[in-house]
Amino acid sequence: MLRIGLIRERKTPPDERVAFTPRQCVHVQNFFPDVKIVVEPSPIRCYSDAEYLHHGIEVNGDLSDCDVLIGIKEQPVEALIAGKTYFFFSHTKKKQPHNKKLMHGLIEKGIRMIDYECLTHHDEQRILGFGFYAGIVGAYNGLRTYGKKFDLWHVPPAHELKSYENIIEAYADIRIPPLKIVLTGSGRVASGVIDMMHHLDVEMVEPEDFLSHQYDYPVFTHLKGSDLYARKDNALFHRNDFHANPDAYHCKFSSYISQTDILMNGIYWDNKIARLFEKEDIRRYDWRISVVADITCDVDGSVPINIESSTIADPVYGVDKETFIKTEPYRNSRSTIDMMAVDNLPNELPRDASKYFGTHLEKFIIPELMRDNSDILQRATICMEGRLTKKFEYLADYAYGE
């Protein structure tokens, strides 16, 4: 019998999401008779303890006899049970300084850490993530910010609306003016934004038309790959080469600065990839962007005016175009840019997002847990038995050093 524990989230601010809904727990146990799911009690989870009990799922504060422990966000070191297999977003693969203590704890406690972010199919496509709902909420928040900034419309925060259906309904009586919106990125985040745009009747146009035309209705264009990047030496784009040599490429976003009202950023970024623009660019005389929804939210990353992450309770801050200093948001002024930089957007729709996530976890990962050997799980294992796995040995100074 494989015992799986759903651990409660312990980060601050709290996260309400969960890996499996009560119904999904029932389905997993019915489909895999050798699996038993136990739920750790939680006062904040979007599905209550009572809902799990109602569906016959055990709720127990002691998960020490579970083989696999599944969460969403990082766990504090003191809560980790030695020798167990854990699944969550550890945010350690980029040597994130704030999680160095967690990395040390995973090593010292001999934990097998399987990171959701590292779970991929054989073609390297991510298996799990909340990006689709990050895109939905990010698009909603970006439009909400624009409406509030210029006093054009006022809709409730996404977390007050509880569901995607209600989010769409919030815009039912609002006519969006002829805005021009740029979406960057090609993953689940972009898919969520596109879905939202279609529901709100914001029309998609080709990049070249976006640059050369003005419209009397709202439009967006989707920039990815060759739309955004080109080699510095020959102006060409080759996907494999870009991933292998990102520093050989420059970013082509500059042309869109004068044609864009809202930027919705959904690209994966690391410090070898060119930024969309530099801080000094916001002083350009033809700078038009008044709202940025940095959905992937890399502080000082692809959007360098992302000064700091914001929160669901306080999602937007302004950036002064002359000083680059953080200011109050929603000034009806072109002298500031409003930044929406919430780093846990799916938590605004936790029940919908949890259901979406659990569907993929059940379909693709639970069967791998039942195998004696799984390439998928092995590739995503950062450490086990007190050592980094071979794929992640580049983390040695981070994992073992002071």
N, C-alpha and C positions, 0 to 999 in steps of 0.2 A: 504494500500500500504506500503510495506517494502522498505525503501530507504537505499541503500548500497553505501557508499562512498569508492572509492579507493584512499587512501591517498598517497601523494608523500613521498619518502624516504628522511630523513633529517640527516642521520648519516654521519660522516666523518671517513674514506673515503666513497664516495658515493656508493650506491648500486643501480644497474640499474633494478633489477627484479621487477615484479609486480604480484599480485595474479591472475588476469585475463587478458588474451589477448583481443584485440578488438573483435575478432570473438567469443570468449567465453562469453563476455558480452552480445552479441546479442543472443547467444544460451540460456543463463540463462534467459533473459527477455522473450524470446519466449516460453520457457518451463514452466516458472513460471510467469504468467501474473501479479501477485500481487507484483512483484519485479521490482524496478527501480534502475539502477546503474548510479552513477554520478562519474566522474573522476576528481580528483584535478589536475590542470596543473603541469607538471614537465619538466624541461629542460634536465634531465638526464635519464629518463626512457627509457628502451630498445624499447618500442613501443611509438611512438611520439603522442602528443596531436592530430595532424592532422589525424593519423591513427584511433584514436577513433572517431573523428568527422566524418571521411569518412564512418564509419559503423553506424552512427546515434546515437552514445553514447554522452550524455551531458558531456561537460567539464566545470567545474565551480570551481572557487577558494573559494567559500563559501559552506562548507559542514555542516553547523550548523543545517540544517533541516534533515540530514540523521540520521537514527536510529542506523546503524551499520557501523563502520569504519574499513576498512581492509587494512593492510600494510604487510610488510615483517619484517623489523628490528625494534628495539626499536625506539620510538619517544621521542623527548625531552619533558620534563614536560610542558614547556610553550606552546607547540603546542597541548597539549591534551585538548579536549573539555569536560567539566564537564558533568557527568551523562550519557555519551554514552557507548555503548558496543564496545569494541575494540578487534580485532584479530591481533596479531603479535607475533613474537618470543621475549618474554620479558626478557629472561635470568635472571629470578629472583628465580626460584624454588630451586636453590642450594645456595641461599643467596649470589649471586655474589656481591662482595663489590662495583664494579663500577656502579651497577644499583640500589643501595640503595636509591638514590635520586628519581629514577623513581618509585620504589615501594612506597615510601612516597607520591609521586604525585598521583598515582593511587588511593590510599586510600583517600587522602584529597579531590580529585575531584569526589569521589563517582562513579568511573568508574567500569564497569563490564569488567574485563580483562580475555579474553579467550585465553589461550596460545596454539599455534599450537603444541608445544612439548608435551602438556598434552592431546591432542585429541587422544583417543584410542578406538578401538573396544572393545567389552565385554571381549575378550580374552587377552586384554592389548596390543595388537599390535598397533603400531603407525599408524595413518591414513594419516597424512600429513608430508611432509619433502622434502628437496632437496638432500637427501643423495645419490640417484642414480647418479645425475650429479656431486656431490662432488667426488664420486668414479671414475667416468669417467675422470674428470679433474685431480684428484689426481694421478691416474695411469699414465696419459699422462705426468704430470709434473715430476713424479718420474723417468720415463724413460728418459725424456728430460734432467733432471739433471745429470743422469749417463752418457749419451752421451756427454754432454758438459764438465763434469768433466774430462773425459778421452780422450776427443777430438776424439770421435768415430763417432758422427753424430750431426748435428745441425738442429733443427726444430724451427719454430716460437713459441712464447708464445701462449697459447691456446686462449686468448682473441682476438688475431689478426686473428684467423681462423674462428670465428663467429659461427660455427656450428659443431655438432658431426661428421657429414659426412666429413667435411674438416679436422677434427682431425685425422680420420682414414686415409684419403688420404695423410696426411703429412708423414706417415710411409710407404707408398706404395712401395717406392724404397729403403727402409732401411732394411738390414738384421741384425736382433738383434742377437748378439753372444750368446753362451750358458750360459746365466745368470741363477742364481737361485734366485727366488723371493718368499718371504713369504707374504701372505695376512692374516691379523687377523680381526676377527669380523664376524657377521652373519646377519647384517641388510641390509638396502638399499645401504649403502656405499660399502659393500662387493659385492653386486649385480652389481653395476656400474663398479667396478674394474674387476670382472669376465667377464662382457660383453666386456670390453676393451681388456682384455687378449685374448679372443677368436678371436676378430677381427684382432689382431696382430699376431696370430698363436703362442702364448706362451702357451705351453701345460700344462694342469693341471695334477699333479701327487699326489699320496697318501702321507701323512706325513711320514710314515715309509720308503717309497721308496726315498723320498726327502733326508732323513737323511743318507741313506745307498748307494745311487747311484750318480754317476756323469753322465752328459748327454752331447751330442754333439749338442744340440739344446736348446733354452730357455724354462724354465719350471717355474711353480709356484705351491705352495701348499697352501691350505686354512685351517687355524687353527681357530677352534672355540670350545666352550664348553669343552668337555673332552680332546680335543687335547691340550688345553692351561692350564687347571686348574685341580687340584686334591686336595682332603682333606688332611690336614697335618697328620691326625691320621690314615687314612686307604687307602690313595691314590685313592679313588673312586671319581666319579663326579655325582652329582644329581642336575639337573638344578634348581629345586625349592629351594633346600637347599642352593645352591650357591647364589641365589638371596636373600635369607633370612639371610644367614650367610657368606658373602663373606670373612670376615677376618679369617675364618676357613680353607681357601684354599690357596695353594701356586701356583705360576706360573711355568709352565714347559718349558718356551721358551728357557731356557739356552742351551738346546741341539741343537738349530737351529743357534746359534751364529756363529759357525764355518762353517756352510754350506750355508749361505745366503749372497747374494750380495746387494739386495735391500729389505728393509722392507717397506711394505705398510700397515700402521696401521689404522684399521677401527673399533676398539672396543669402546663400551661405557665404560666409566671409572668414578669411584668416589674414594675418598681417602680411602675407606675401602677395595678396591680391590688391590691385589698385582700388582706391576708394571711388565712390561715385563722383565725388567732388571734394575740394578742400575748403577749409573754413573761409579763406579769403574770397572764394567764389561768391559767397552770399552778399558781398559788397558790390557785385557787378551791377551796372546800371540797368541791365535787362533781366535781372533776377525776378522771377515771377512766383515762385513756390511760396505759399503762405502757410501750408500745413504739411508736416511730415509724419506719417504713421510708420515708425520703424518697427515692423512686426517681428522680425528676427532679433532685434534689440541687442546689437553688439555695441557696448559703450565705447565711444571713440573708435568706431569701426568703419564700416562702409559708408555710414552717415556720420561724419566727424562732429556734427553739432548735437549728437546724442551725448550729452554731458553726463547723464546718470540715468539709471533705470527709474521709472515712475511706478506707481502702485495702482491697483484697481480702485482704491478709495480716492486717489489724487492722480489721475492718469496723464495729465497734460501740464507741461511747463513751457514758457516762452524763452526764446533766445534772441537777444538783441543783435541786430545785424551789424552794428558798428563795433561793439565791444566783445561780442560772443559770450556775454555774461547771461546767466539764467535770470529770467524775469517772470513776472506774473503772466499767466496765459490769457487768452481770449481778448486781447486788446484789438479793437477794430482799427488796425494800423498795419501798414506795410513795412514798418520799421522793425517788426519782430516776426519771427517764425515760430509757430506753435508746434511743439514736439510731443507726440504720443509715443511713449517708450515703455509700456508695461511689459515685463518679462514673463508673466504667467497668464497671458490672455485667455487660454482655454478655460481657466478657472472661473471665468465670468459665466460660462455655460457648463457647469461641472457635470450635470447629469447627462446631457447630450454628448459631451466630450468623452466621458467615461464609457458610455455605451459603445461609441465608435471605436475607442481604443481596445476595449475588451473583446470586441468582435474579431479584430486582427490577432490579438494575443491568443485567443482560443483556437483560431483557424491555423495559425502558422507556428506558434511557439509551444503550446501544450503537447502536440504530437512529438516535437523534438525532445521534450523532457522525458518522454516515454521510451526513447531510443537508448541503446547502450552507448552509442557514440553518435554525436551530432556535429557536423561541420559548422552548422549555423551557430550553435551555442559556443563551440570552441573558438570561432573567430571573434566572438563578442566578449569572451572572458578576459578581463583585464588582469586579474590576479587570482591565484588559488594556492592553498597550502603555504602561505607566507612568502610567495615569490610572484613576480610579474611573469606573465606568459611571454613567449618569444616575440609575438607581434607587438607587444607593448613595452619591450625592454628600453625603448627610447625614453621612457618615464623614470629611469633608474635614479637620476639625481633628485627628482621630485618625490619619488616613493620611498627612497632609503635615506636621503640626505636630511640634514637638519633644517 
